[in-house]
Amino acid sequence: MHYSTANSSPGARAGYWKDIISNAYFPLDLKYRDEDRFNGGLDYWSMGSVSLSRIQCDAILYKRHERQIVTEREKSFLVTIPDLADIRFAQDGREVSCAPGGFVLERGDAPYEFSHPGANLLWVFKVPAAALRARVGPPERLSAMSFDATKGVGAYFVDAVRTSARRIAEMDSAAHEVVGQHLIDLLCLAIQGDERVLSSNLSSVRSAHLFRAEQFIRGQLNKQELLPQDIADACGISLRYLQRLFTDSGRSICEWIREQRLLMCDEELRKKNSQLTISEIAYNWGFSDQSQFSKHYRAYFSRSPSEARLQYRQQTFC
């Protein structure tokens, strides 16, 4: 989909652009440097549970307020990649400036300010918070962080974003979902490669052990017999130490494993072209009993798996 203020009269451009931005991401307030002369264009591609967009526009300030969040049910993150000039982002008491060659993460479920003082070209990747949580842990700690995209996986992720935009029209909807999942995986690999992701209230050594255990568990979630002792052995630590790492973080290791399985099941339910039954999805991610899976899913997401699948498949971009 392509949208441009060139289709609107000067007096209607501000309202038109606000509607387009709010529909593509979530409700925002906008402030223009020159409202009557503002120009902007947005290209939008849907990739299953994620979306990719390319924005080229004049100087602007976006504000996300608490009143715009209270009705939001779906938590999401925006990953913004500047192509022409620096961007400024402030959230949760932190402020960051990101230049071309980097990308910044923005929480959609908390107030923020985002701006660029002149014309800019941005790539914006919108991803459900649950998809990040299932791969890198609590994504809230990542907001207002700028990541390097000049080399390694970060650069590969940004290259893949640009390539996807050029080729997505040549693919069918099933391929769109695969490409979207590929971009999520690359994003998370880039995030995991940043040493700051290990930082927490724990000591650096304990934080590293916890991160290693979480990564091992995520790679073994499809196994029904995922025992704490096996996790401890794989990470080279004692079972007691492993259990303490998780309880100090607010939950038992078994509770954390169940949460990760639920998050991966939810991600599969988001795929509009998935042919798997709910029972197959539950089994593939380590649940041996569908009734127990449905019970835990409802307790965590406040809806049944079948209700969630129906809602995801009805979601459209307006």
Secondary structure as UniProt FT lines:
FT   STRAND          2..4
FT   HELIX           5..7
FT   HELIX           10..12
FT   HELIX           13..24
FT   STRAND          29..32
FT   HELIX           35..37
FT   STRAND          40..47
FT   TURN            48..49
FT   STRAND          50..57
FT   STRAND          60..64
FT   HELIX           66..68
FT   TURN            69..71
FT   STRAND          76..82
FT   STRAND          87..91
FT   TURN            92..93
FT   STRAND          94..98
FT   TURN            100..101
FT   STRAND          102..107
FT   TURN            108..109
FT   STRAND          112..116
FT   STRAND          120..128
FT   HELIX           129..136
FT   HELIX           139..142
FT   TURN            143..144
FT   STRAND          146..148
FT   HELIX           152..167
FT   HELIX           168..170
FT   HELIX           173..192
FT   HELIX           195..198
FT   HELIX           204..218
FT   TURN            219..222
FT   HELIX           228..235
FT   HELIX           239..247
FT   TURN            248..250
FT   HELIX           253..269
FT   TURN            272..273
FT   HELIX           278..284
FT   TURN            285..286
FT   HELIX           290..301
FT   HELIX           305..314
//
